[in-house]
């Protein structure tokens, strides 16, 4: 059911323009916006949007620690994905597994521990007025 949700959202197509604030550098994951749509629901009383991204991480690559202004849901399409949120222990997910990131939590580990490419589909719900859907942060700082 969760997979069907992600695939349905991904099939909505590419949104006009790029969504700023997605994390990407030559040494980290590649993030591609698949869809950015306004939704009827609200987050903390604010009009909301849902952004669907495809994240590709090469073997040994890692993303930078970050937070999201709303909850995030992820699905590992292929490969292995190591994730750690806040002070929780890191865990390795395999293709077909899902993860959840609560609003504002510190996504401190995001890496590919395997020998093949990892691909994820993630949906981030966020206030429409937020320019960044992934806010980079050092591991030692707190707050959103």
Secondary structure, DSSP 8 states (H G I E B T S, - for coil): -HHHHHHHHHTT---SS--TT----TTS-EEEEEEEEEEEEEETTEEEEEEEEEEEE-TT-B---EE-SS-EEEEEEESEEEEEETTS--EEEETT-EEEE-TT--EEEEE--SSS-EEEEEEEEEETT-S-SSEE--TT----
